[in-house]
Amino acid sequence: MLKWFTGKRNFLQSDGESKMNVPLANWDRRSFLKWSSFSMAAFTTPGLMAEELTRTPAMTEGPFYPDKMPLDTDNDLLVINDAITPAVGEITYLTGKVLSASGEPLRNAFVEIWQVDNKASYIHTRGENKEGRDGNFQGYGRFLTDSKGQYYFRTIKPVPYRAGRGFRTPHIHVAVSKNGQRILTTQLLINGHELNAEDGVYRQIRDPQLRQSILVDFKPLPDSKLGELAANFDIILGKTAEENAEGTIKGGIGKSELTREGRPPRNGRGGSQGRPPGSR
């Protein structure tokens, strides 16, 4: 199987300093490069005014941020370490930039994502669906942004899961950390999905422009024989942590918002998103 990345590597050395991000295998996907370049063009066009950038709204972390990290935490969620069998699901190349409200790229920021697998299970110990888990899905990944603020992931298109009497609309959790501080926790949703309008977390966002900022198109990757998808999610921050003078990160990834025993915080910042059916 042709792997998307050149090897599987950890992002942090023992001293906490960042390594080079996992390089794409030259991406070897000219059509994808063409697509991603087009999708990011708006943020490199001269004359873009700061007021045109809508800040990404903060959203609840939910109760299923990993309470135990997987053996592999890089940005390819489809393959764990050097395994041969990939995860099941619609392969999705998720890209984007982390930018300030004025459009400046934020480098050396950790972007984390986590989501359910194709069986609607999180890797959290209490997030398993009654149908079990896809043991080949990493469930969590992270990436250190480059000098242009860019990040890259390979994952699957998210699926819905039952939450209480209803369902959570398909979503991917996203968190951004800088210098060891969590500076944004949010979610991205599938643009046009039928469950969006009924989703309680999504409905908490009242501003139409803010709602639109977290809706992402999952577009077919041109010339893909595997039905792969491409999605772009630019993260616009309202407040960022200061970078060290030498341009390095300090402290790595910020702490989860969850408190003791993996419970959501009780300070009113968001709430439980419900558990997948049969979760423990």
Backbone hydrogen bonds, N-H to C=O, Kabsch-Sander energy under -0.5 kcal/mol:
donor,donor_aa,acceptor,acceptor_aa,energy
3,K,1,M,-0.6
6,T,23,P,-1.7
7,G,5,F,-1.5
9,R,7,G,-0.5
13,Q,17,E,-1.9
16,G,13,Q,-2.0
19,K,11,F,-2.2
25,A,4,W,-2.2
26,N,24,L,-4.1
28,D,26,N,-3.1
33,L,29,R,-2.2
34,K,30,R,-2.2
35,W,31,S,-2.1
36,S,32,F,-3.1
37,S,33,L,-2.4
38,F,34,K,-1.7
39,S,35,W,-2.3
40,M,36,S,-1.5
41,A,38,F,-1.1
43,F,40,M,-1.4
44,T,41,A,-1.8
48,L,45,T,-1.3
52,E,49,M,-1.7
53,L,50,A,-1.8
54,T,52,E,-0.6
55,R,53,L,-0.6
56,T,236,I,-2.2
59,M,185,T,-2.9
65,Y,62,G,-0.5
77,L,75,N,-0.7
77,L,154,R,-2.9
79,V,76,D,-0.6
81,N,79,V,-0.6
83,A,80,I,-2.2
87,A,78,L,-1.8
91,I,89,G,-0.8
92,T,155,T,-3.0
93,Y,229,L,-2.6
94,L,92,T,-0.8
94,L,153,F,-2.0
95,T,93,Y,-0.6
95,T,231,A,-2.6
96,G,151,Y,-1.3
98,V,149,G,-2.4
99,L,97,K,-0.6
99,L,235,I,-3.1
100,S,104,E,-2.7
101,A,237,L,-0.7
103,G,100,S,-2.1
106,L,98,V,-2.7
107,R,105,P,-0.7
108,N,145,T,-1.8
110,F,177,S,-2.3
111,V,109,A,-0.5
111,V,143,F,-2.9
112,E,110,F,-0.6
112,E,175,A,-3.0
113,I,141,G,-2.4
114,W,173,H,-1.3
115,Q,139,G,-1.5
117,D,121,S,-2.2
120,A,117,D,-2.0
122,Y,127,G,-2.7
127,G,124,H,-2.1
130,K,277,P,-1.8
132,G,129,N,-2.3
135,G,133,R,-1.0
137,F,134,D,-2.1
138,Q,77,L,-2.5
138,Q,136,N,-0.5
141,G,113,I,-2.2
142,R,73,T,-1.1
143,F,111,V,-2.0
145,T,109,A,-2.7
145,T,143,F,-0.6
146,D,150,Q,-1.3
149,G,146,D,-2.1
151,Y,96,G,-2.2
153,F,94,L,-2.5
154,R,75,N,-2.5
155,T,92,T,-2.9
157,K,90,E,-2.0
161,Y,168,R,-1.2
163,A,166,G,-2.6
166,G,163,A,-1.8
168,R,161,Y,-3.4
172,I,188,L,-2.0
173,H,114,W,-2.3
174,V,186,T,-2.6
175,A,112,E,-2.2
176,V,184,L,-2.7
177,S,110,F,-2.4
178,K,181,Q,-2.5
180,G,252,G,-1.8
181,Q,178,K,-1.5
183,I,176,V,-2.7
183,I,181,Q,-0.6
184,L,176,V,-1.4
186,T,174,V,-3.2
188,L,172,I,-2.2
189,L,214,I,-2.9
190,I,170,P,-0.8
191,N,189,L,-0.5
191,N,216,V,-2.8
193,H,190,I,-1.8
196,N,193,H,-1.4
198,E,195,L,-0.8
199,D,195,L,-0.8
199,D,196,N,-1.2
203,R,199,D,-2.3
204,Q,200,G,-0.7
204,Q,201,V,-0.7
205,I,202,Y,-1.5
206,R,204,Q,-0.8
211,R,207,D,-2.4
212,Q,208,P,-2.3
213,S,209,Q,-1.3
214,I,210,L,-0.6
214,I,211,R,-1.3
215,L,212,Q,-1.2
216,V,189,L,-3.0
216,V,214,I,-0.6
219,K,217,D,-0.8
219,K,230,A,-2.6
221,L,228,E,-3.1
224,S,221,L,-2.0
229,L,91,I,-2.9
230,A,219,K,-2.8
231,A,93,Y,-2.6
233,F,95,T,-2.8
235,I,97,K,-3.3
236,I,234,D,-0.6
237,L,99,L,-3.2
237,L,235,I,-0.6
244,N,248,T,-1.1
247,G,244,N,-2.1
259,T,263,R,-2.5
262,G,259,T,-1.4
263,R,260,R,-1.8
270,G,268,G,-1.5
279,S,276,P,-2.0
